[in-house]
Amino acid sequence: MSTAAKPDPITSRTTDGAGGAENAARPSILTLTMNPTVDLCWEIDRLEVIGKNRARVRSVAVGGGGINVARHVVRLGGRATAVHTAGGEVGLRMNRLLDEEGIDHIAVDIDDETREALVLFEAESRHGYHIVPPGPHLHDHEGRRTLDALVQAVDRCPYVVASGSLPDGLPDDFYAAVARHTREAGSRLVLDTSGPALRGALAEGVFLLRCNRTEAESLTGRPVRSFDDARALNEHLLTTGAAEIAVTTLGELGALCSTGHGHTELYAPPLPGEPLSDAGAGDSMVAALITELAAGEDPVSACALGVAVAAAAMLTPSTEPFDLDVARSLRSQVRARFQTDTPSRP
């Protein structure tokens, strides 16, 4: 493991993870997180403007898109290894937390400090607030070293998931380079990001692209509120070669899964309780998608489980993990409808 005095550029940590020998027989999924966090989750009774707010520590856990996906893949019975950057004292703490959690990971040392984020849960209102700083600045050689680590680890991993924002210093087409190297290695890239990093990857093309409404609107330049709106975007992504599979999520409506065979509307199930937070819904959905695809399921079935898992994630406060039994019960309530040539309206 890296040390404060003289860090190793790349450190690999491997554990048996959940599932033992049975789990070891499953295909491994590789995830990439360029801008991870250590999430400090605090709980207060009521947020007061004047005076001190006494907080209780709910949890301290590593966050960031790809790491969250790897965690949930294991939770769903799959195998995953997380490639991530790590810098400074926070980076060392992050590595220890991942080791303690039993997540297989490959840490790439960087000069700047890994970021910390605050997750504040107000018990009275049951509202959660996720406060996230921009993170470290990465140099070109640090980006190249992380990409090299990914390429070295991709052997026998059929899928790579690149999820989360890019830190300052990396070019907007960094994920395009990830897509190119992943394809050359014979693997498939699943991408879940936003902003310039998302647009920068589209020219190269990916296997599966997941967009939420905000990300979809950034690509279309107009609101994406309905299945018809999502279909227009997904058709564009497929016909331009930006993605072989396009999944656009529509919040409480559900998601549209589009492939070369057509478009399927997947309706979100009714929640058995009050929604508390959507902070972990996207990563949970991607984890379910990729776990099912790696197990040989078709994209629509995989996406249906993703919709159920995302719904279950909304029942937990802040970034806390979804309940697996609840997710399984919600899966049977996800309705699917294949779109005809004429766009349909729910």
TIDO-297840 format. One record per residue (C-alpha): x, y, z; residue in one letter; residue number from 1. Coordinates in steps of 0.2 Angstrom, whole numbers, plus 5000, padded with zeros to 4 digits. Each point is the difference from the previous one (the first is absolute). Example, Ala and Ser with C-alpha at 12.3 -4.5 7.8 and 13.67 -1.06 7.14 Angstrom:
2
+------+------+------+---------+-----+
|    X |    Y |    Z | residuo | num |
+------+------+------+---------+-----+
| 5062 | 4978 | 5039 |       a |   1 |
| 5006 | 5017 | 4997 |       s |   2 |
+------+------+------+---------+-----+
//
This chain:
346
+------+------+------+---------+-----+
|    X |    Y |    Z | residuo | num |
+------+------+------+---------+-----+
| 5000 | 5000 | 5000 |       m |   1 |
| 5005 | 5018 | 4997 |       s |   2 |
| 5010 | 5008 | 5015 |       t |   3 |
| 5000 | 5019 | 5004 |       a |   4 |
| 5019 | 5000 | 4998 |       a |   5 |
| 5002 | 4992 | 4983 |       k |   6 |
| 4984 | 4995 | 4992 |       p |   7 |
| 5000 | 4986 | 4987 |       d |   8 |
| 4992 | 5007 | 4984 |       p |   9 |
| 4988 | 4985 | 4998 |       i |  10 |
| 4994 | 4989 | 5014 |       t |  11 |
| 4989 | 4985 | 4998 |       s |  12 |
| 4990 | 4993 | 5014 |       r |  13 |
| 4990 | 4983 | 4998 |       t |  14 |
| 4988 | 4992 | 5011 |       t |  15 |
| 4988 | 4985 | 4999 |       d |  16 |
| 4985 | 5012 | 5001 |       g |  17 |
| 4982 | 4994 | 5003 |       a |  18 |
| 4995 | 4983 | 4993 |       g |  19 |
| 5016 | 4990 | 5002 |       g |  20 |
| 5004 | 4987 | 4987 |       a |  21 |
| 4983 | 5002 | 4991 |       e |  22 |
| 5003 | 5018 | 4998 |       n |  23 |
| 5017 | 4997 | 4993 |       a |  24 |
| 4993 | 4990 | 4985 |       a |  25 |
| 4991 | 5016 | 4994 |       r |  26 |
| 5007 | 5011 | 4987 |       p |  27 |
| 5009 | 5015 | 5008 |       s |  28 |
| 4995 | 5018 | 4997 |       i |  29 |
| 5012 | 5014 | 5000 |       l |  30 |
| 4995 | 5018 | 5006 |       t |  31 |
| 5009 | 5016 | 4998 |       l |  32 |
| 4999 | 5015 | 5012 |       t |  33 |
| 5011 | 5015 | 4996 |       m |  34 |
| 4993 | 5011 | 5013 |       n |  35 |
| 4995 | 4990 | 5015 |       p |  36 |
| 4995 | 5006 | 5018 |       t |  37 |
| 5000 | 4996 | 5018 |       v |  38 |
| 4982 | 5003 | 5005 |       d |  39 |
| 4998 | 5006 | 5018 |       l |  40 |
| 4981 | 4997 | 5004 |       c |  41 |
| 4994 | 5010 | 5015 |       w |  42 |
| 4982 | 5000 | 5007 |       e |  43 |
| 4992 | 5015 | 5009 |       i |  44 |
| 4983 | 5002 | 5008 |       d |  45 |
| 4996 | 5017 | 4992 |       r |  46 |
| 5012 | 5012 | 4991 |       l |  47 |
| 5001 | 5016 | 5010 |       e |  48 |
| 5006 | 5016 | 4992 |       v |  49 |
| 5006 | 5007 | 5017 |       i |  50 |
| 5011 | 4991 | 5012 |       g |  51 |
| 5008 | 4983 | 4999 |       k |  52 |
| 4992 | 4985 | 4991 |       n |  53 |
| 5005 | 4984 | 5010 |       r |  54 |
| 5003 | 4986 | 4987 |       a |  55 |
| 5001 | 4981 | 5002 |       r |  56 |
| 5011 | 4991 | 4988 |       v |  57 |
| 4989 | 4987 | 4990 |       r |  58 |
| 5015 | 4994 | 4989 |       s |  59 |
| 5016 | 5003 | 4992 |       v |  60 |
| 5001 | 4991 | 4983 |       a |  61 |
| 5009 | 5002 | 4983 |       v |  62 |
| 4989 | 5007 | 4986 |       g |  63 |
| 5002 | 5005 | 4982 |       g |  64 |
| 4991 | 4992 | 4985 |       g |  65 |
| 5010 | 4985 | 4995 |       g |  66 |
| 5004 | 4996 | 5018 |       i |  67 |
| 4981 | 5000 | 5004 |       n |  68 |
| 4997 | 4989 | 4985 |       v |  69 |
| 5013 | 4988 | 5006 |       a |  70 |
| 4992 | 4999 | 5017 |       r |  71 |
| 4983 | 4997 | 4994 |       h |  72 |
| 5006 | 4987 | 4987 |       v |  73 |
| 5007 | 4990 | 5014 |       v |  74 |
| 4984 | 5003 | 5010 |       r |  75 |
| 4990 | 4993 | 4986 |       l |  76 |
| 5011 | 4984 | 4999 |       g |  77 |
| 5012 | 5005 | 4986 |       g |  78 |
| 5019 | 5003 | 5001 |       r |  79 |
| 5008 | 5017 | 4997 |       a |  80 |
| 5017 | 5009 | 5002 |       t |  81 |
| 5001 | 5019 | 5001 |       a |  82 |
| 5014 | 5010 | 4993 |       v |  83 |
| 5001 | 5017 | 5008 |       h |  84 |
| 5011 | 5014 | 5003 |       t |  85 |
| 5006 | 5003 | 5018 |       a |  86 |
| 5010 | 5015 | 5007 |       g |  87 |
| 5006 | 5007 | 5017 |       g |  88 |
| 4994 | 4995 | 5017 |       e |  89 |
| 4982 | 4999 | 4994 |       v |  90 |
| 5006 | 4988 | 4986 |       g |  91 |
| 5009 | 4989 | 5013 |       l |  92 |
| 4984 | 5000 | 5011 |       r |  93 |
| 4990 | 4995 | 4984 |       m |  94 |
| 5011 | 4985 | 4997 |       n |  95 |
| 4998 | 4994 | 5018 |       r |  96 |
| 4981 | 5002 | 4999 |       l |  97 |
| 4999 | 4990 | 4984 |       l |  98 |
| 5011 | 4987 | 5007 |       d |  99 |
| 4989 | 4999 | 5016 |       e | 100 |
| 4985 | 4999 | 4989 |       e | 101 |
| 5007 | 4985 | 4990 |       g | 102 |
| 4999 | 5009 | 4983 |       i | 103 |
| 5013 | 4995 | 4987 |       d | 104 |
| 5009 | 5015 | 4994 |       h | 105 |
| 5015 | 5007 | 4991 |       i | 106 |
| 5005 | 5017 | 5007 |       a | 107 |
| 5010 | 5012 | 4989 |       v | 108 |
| 5010 | 5013 | 5009 |       d | 109 |
| 4998 | 5019 | 4996 |       i | 110 |
| 5008 | 5015 | 5007 |       d | 111 |
| 4985 | 5010 | 5006 |       d | 112 |
| 4989 | 4995 | 5014 |       e | 113 |
| 4985 | 4989 | 4997 |       t | 114 |
| 4984 | 5009 | 5004 |       r | 115 |
| 4988 | 4998 | 5015 |       e | 116 |
| 4981 | 5003 | 4999 |       a | 117 |
| 4987 | 5003 | 5013 |       l | 118 |
| 4984 | 4991 | 5000 |       v | 119 |
| 4988 | 5009 | 5013 |       l | 120 |
| 4984 | 4991 | 5005 |       f | 121 |
| 4987 | 5010 | 5009 |       e | 122 |
| 4990 | 4988 | 5011 |       a | 123 |
| 4984 | 5012 | 5002 |       e | 124 |
| 4997 | 5003 | 4982 |       s | 125 |
| 5009 | 4984 | 4994 |       r | 126 |
| 5009 | 5010 | 4987 |       h | 127 |
| 5017 | 4996 | 4994 |       g | 128 |
| 5013 | 5013 | 4994 |       y | 129 |
| 5015 | 4994 | 4990 |       h | 130 |
| 5014 | 5013 | 5000 |       i | 131 |
| 5014 | 4996 | 4988 |       v | 132 |
| 5016 | 5010 | 4996 |       p | 133 |
| 5008 | 5000 | 4982 |       p | 134 |
| 5014 | 4989 | 5005 |       g | 135 |
| 5019 | 5000 | 4996 |       p | 136 |
| 5009 | 5006 | 4984 |       h | 137 |
| 5007 | 4985 | 4990 |       l | 138 |
| 5015 | 5002 | 4989 |       h | 139 |
| 5002 | 4992 | 4983 |       d | 140 |
| 5012 | 4986 | 5006 |       h | 141 |
| 4988 | 4996 | 5014 |       e | 142 |
| 4985 | 4998 | 4987 |       g | 143 |
| 5012 | 4989 | 4989 |       r | 144 |
| 5005 | 4989 | 5015 |       r | 145 |
| 4982 | 4997 | 5005 |       t | 146 |
| 4996 | 4995 | 4982 |       l | 147 |
| 5015 | 4988 | 5000 |       d | 148 |
| 4994 | 4992 | 5016 |       a | 149 |
| 4983 | 4998 | 4993 |       l | 150 |
| 5007 | 4992 | 4984 |       v | 151 |
| 5011 | 4988 | 5010 |       q | 152 |
| 4985 | 4995 | 5011 |       a | 153 |
| 4987 | 4998 | 4986 |       v | 154 |
| 5006 | 4982 | 4995 |       d | 155 |
| 4985 | 4988 | 5001 |       r | 156 |
| 4988 | 5014 | 5006 |       c | 157 |
| 4986 | 5000 | 4987 |       p | 158 |
| 4994 | 5017 | 5006 |       y | 159 |
| 5007 | 5016 | 5006 |       v | 160 |
| 4990 | 5014 | 5008 |       v | 161 |
| 5006 | 5017 | 5000 |       a | 162 |
| 4989 | 5011 | 5012 |       s | 163 |
| 5001 | 5017 | 5008 |       g | 164 |
| 5008 | 5017 | 4996 |       s | 165 |
| 5017 | 5003 | 4994 |       l | 166 |
| 5011 | 5010 | 5011 |       p | 167 |
| 5008 | 5017 | 4995 |       d | 168 |
| 5015 | 4998 | 4988 |       g | 169 |
| 4994 | 4985 | 4990 |       l | 170 |
| 4995 | 5003 | 4982 |       p | 171 |
| 4981 | 4999 | 4995 |       d | 172 |
| 5004 | 4986 | 4989 |       d | 173 |
| 5008 | 4989 | 5014 |       f | 174 |
| 4985 | 4988 | 5000 |       y | 175 |
| 5002 | 4999 | 4981 |       a | 176 |
| 5017 | 4993 | 5003 |       a | 177 |
| 4993 | 4988 | 5013 |       v | 178 |
| 4987 | 4994 | 4987 |       a | 179 |
| 5014 | 4998 | 4987 |       r | 180 |
| 5011 | 4990 | 5011 |       h | 181 |
| 4986 | 4989 | 5007 |       t | 182 |
| 4994 | 4996 | 4982 |       r | 183 |
| 5018 | 4995 | 4995 |       e | 184 |
| 5001 | 4989 | 5015 |       a | 185 |
| 4984 | 4991 | 4994 |       g | 186 |
| 4989 | 5006 | 5014 |       s | 187 |
| 4985 | 5011 | 5000 |       r | 188 |
| 4998 | 5017 | 5009 |       l | 189 |
| 4985 | 5006 | 5010 |       v | 190 |
| 5001 | 5019 | 5002 |       l | 191 |
| 4991 | 5010 | 5013 |       d | 192 |
| 5006 | 5018 | 5001 |       t | 193 |
| 4995 | 5018 | 4996 |       s | 194 |
| 5005 | 5017 | 4993 |       g | 195 |
| 5015 | 5001 | 4988 |       p | 196 |
| 5006 | 4983 | 5005 |       a | 197 |
| 4984 | 4992 | 4993 |       l | 198 |
| 5000 | 5010 | 4984 |       r | 199 |
| 5019 | 4996 | 4998 |       g | 200 |
| 4997 | 4982 | 5000 |       a | 201 |
| 4986 | 4999 | 4987 |       l | 202 |
| 5011 | 5002 | 4985 |       a | 203 |
| 5009 | 4984 | 5005 |       e | 204 |
| 4984 | 4990 | 5004 |       g | 205 |
| 4997 | 4989 | 5015 |       v | 206 |
| 4990 | 4983 | 5002 |       f | 207 |
| 4988 | 5007 | 5012 |       l | 208 |
| 4996 | 5018 | 5005 |       l | 209 |
| 4989 | 5004 | 5015 |       r | 210 |
| 4993 | 5018 | 5001 |       c | 211 |
| 4989 | 5008 | 5013 |       n | 212 |
| 4988 | 5014 | 4996 |       r | 213 |
| 5013 | 5014 | 5003 |       t | 214 |
| 5013 | 4991 | 4990 |       e | 215 |
| 4988 | 4997 | 4986 |       a | 216 |
| 4994 | 5018 | 5000 |       e | 217 |
| 5018 | 5006 | 4998 |       s | 218 |
| 5002 | 4989 | 4984 |       l | 219 |
| 4983 | 5005 | 4993 |       t | 220 |
| 5000 | 5018 | 5005 |       g | 221 |
| 4981 | 4998 | 5005 |       r | 222 |
| 4991 | 4992 | 5014 |       p | 223 |
| 4999 | 4981 | 5001 |       v | 224 |
| 4984 | 4996 | 5010 |       r | 225 |
| 4991 | 4986 | 4991 |       s | 226 |
| 5004 | 4984 | 4991 |       f | 227 |
| 4998 | 5008 | 4984 |       d | 228 |
| 5013 | 5013 | 5004 |       d | 229 |
| 5012 | 4986 | 5006 |       a | 230 |
| 4996 | 4990 | 4984 |       r | 231 |
| 5006 | 5015 | 4989 |       a | 232 |
| 5016 | 5001 | 5009 |       l | 233 |
| 5003 | 4981 | 5001 |       n | 234 |
| 4997 | 4998 | 4981 |       e | 235 |
| 5013 | 5014 | 4997 |       h | 236 |
| 5012 | 4991 | 5011 |       l | 237 |
| 4998 | 4983 | 4991 |       l | 238 |
| 4999 | 5007 | 4982 |       t | 239 |
| 5016 | 5011 | 5002 |       t | 240 |
| 5010 | 4985 | 5008 |       g | 241 |
| 5002 | 5009 | 5017 |       a | 242 |
| 4993 | 4984 | 5009 |       a | 243 |
| 4994 | 4983 | 4995 |       e | 244 |
| 4988 | 5000 | 5015 |       i | 245 |
| 4992 | 5016 | 5007 |       a | 246 |
| 4992 | 5001 | 5016 |       v | 247 |
| 4992 | 5017 | 5005 |       t | 248 |
| 4992 | 5001 | 5018 |       t | 249 |
| 4985 | 5010 | 5003 |       l | 250 |
| 4999 | 5001 | 5019 |       g | 251 |
| 4983 | 4995 | 5007 |       e | 252 |
| 4994 | 4995 | 4982 |       l | 253 |
| 5014 | 4986 | 4998 |       g | 254 |
| 5012 | 4998 | 4986 |       a | 255 |
| 5000 | 4997 | 4981 |       l | 256 |
| 5012 | 4986 | 4994 |       c | 257 |
| 5005 | 5002 | 4981 |       s | 258 |
| 5009 | 4987 | 4990 |       t | 259 |
| 5001 | 4996 | 4981 |       g | 260 |
| 4984 | 4990 | 5003 |       h | 261 |
| 4990 | 5014 | 5006 |       g | 262 |
| 4995 | 5010 | 5015 |       h | 263 |
| 4992 | 4993 | 5016 |       t | 264 |
| 4991 | 5011 | 5013 |       e | 265 |
| 5004 | 4994 | 5018 |       l | 266 |
| 4988 | 5007 | 5013 |       y | 267 |
| 5006 | 5003 | 5017 |       a | 268 |
| 4991 | 4990 | 5014 |       p | 269 |
| 4990 | 5009 | 5013 |       p | 270 |
| 5010 | 5003 | 5015 |       l | 271 |
| 4995 | 4991 | 5017 |       p | 272 |
| 5006 | 5015 | 5010 |       g | 273 |
| 5005 | 5018 | 4999 |       e | 274 |
| 5015 | 5004 | 4988 |       p | 275 |
| 5014 | 5007 | 5011 |       l | 276 |
| 5014 | 5003 | 4987 |       s | 277 |
| 5005 | 4997 | 4982 |       d | 278 |
| 5018 | 5002 | 5004 |       a | 279 |
| 5005 | 4982 | 4997 |       g | 280 |
| 4986 | 4995 | 4987 |       a | 281 |
| 5011 | 5002 | 4984 |       g | 282 |
| 5015 | 4990 | 5006 |       d | 283 |
| 4988 | 4987 | 5007 |       s | 284 |
| 4991 | 4998 | 4983 |       m | 285 |
| 5017 | 4999 | 4990 |       v | 286 |
| 5006 | 4986 | 5012 |       a | 287 |
| 4984 | 4990 | 4997 |       a | 288 |
| 5001 | 5003 | 4982 |       l | 289 |
| 5018 | 4994 | 4998 |       i | 290 |
| 4998 | 4986 | 5013 |       t | 291 |
| 4986 | 4993 | 4989 |       e | 292 |
| 5009 | 5002 | 4984 |       l | 293 |
| 5015 | 4992 | 5006 |       a | 294 |
| 4989 | 4985 | 5006 |       a | 295 |
| 4993 | 4998 | 4982 |       g | 296 |
| 4984 | 5009 | 5001 |       e | 297 |
| 4993 | 5011 | 4986 |       d | 298 |
| 5000 | 5019 | 5001 |       p | 299 |
| 4982 | 5002 | 5004 |       v | 300 |
| 4999 | 4988 | 5014 |       s | 301 |
| 5016 | 5007 | 5007 |       a | 302 |
| 4993 | 5018 | 4999 |       c | 303 |
| 4984 | 4994 | 5008 |       a | 304 |
| 5010 | 4994 | 5015 |       l | 305 |
| 5009 | 5017 | 5000 |       g | 306 |
| 4984 | 5009 | 5001 |       v | 307 |
| 4995 | 4990 | 5015 |       a | 308 |
| 5016 | 5002 | 5009 |       v | 309 |
| 5000 | 5019 | 4997 |       a | 310 |
| 4983 | 5001 | 5008 |       a | 311 |
| 5006 | 4990 | 5015 |       a | 312 |
| 5015 | 5012 | 5001 |       a | 313 |
| 4988 | 5015 | 5002 |       m | 314 |
| 4993 | 4992 | 5016 |       l | 315 |
| 5016 | 5002 | 5009 |       t | 316 |
| 5007 | 5016 | 5007 |       p | 317 |
| 5014 | 5009 | 4991 |       s | 318 |
| 5013 | 4988 | 4993 |       t | 319 |
| 4996 | 4985 | 5010 |       e | 320 |
| 4998 | 4983 | 4991 |       p | 321 |
| 4984 | 4994 | 4993 |       f | 322 |
| 4991 | 4985 | 5009 |       d | 323 |
| 5002 | 4985 | 4989 |       l | 324 |
| 4984 | 4991 | 5005 |       d | 325 |
| 4990 | 5016 | 4996 |       v | 326 |
| 5009 | 5001 | 4983 |       a | 327 |
| 4995 | 4983 | 4996 |       r | 328 |
| 4982 | 5002 | 5005 |       s | 329 |
| 4999 | 5016 | 4989 |       l | 330 |
| 5007 | 4991 | 4985 |       r | 331 |
| 4984 | 4991 | 4997 |       s | 332 |
| 4990 | 5016 | 4999 |       q | 333 |
| 5010 | 5008 | 4986 |       v | 334 |
| 4989 | 5001 | 4985 |       r | 335 |
| 5008 | 5000 | 4983 |       a | 336 |
| 4992 | 5005 | 4983 |       r | 337 |
| 5009 | 4999 | 4984 |       f | 338 |
| 4998 | 5016 | 4989 |       q | 339 |
| 4991 | 4999 | 4983 |       t | 340 |
| 5007 | 5010 | 4986 |       d | 341 |
| 4988 | 5014 | 5005 |       t | 342 |
| 5006 | 5007 | 5016 |       p | 343 |
| 4989 | 4996 | 5014 |       s | 344 |
| 4995 | 5010 | 5015 |       r | 345 |
| 4997 | 4992 | 5017 |       p | 346 |
+------+------+------+---------+-----+
//
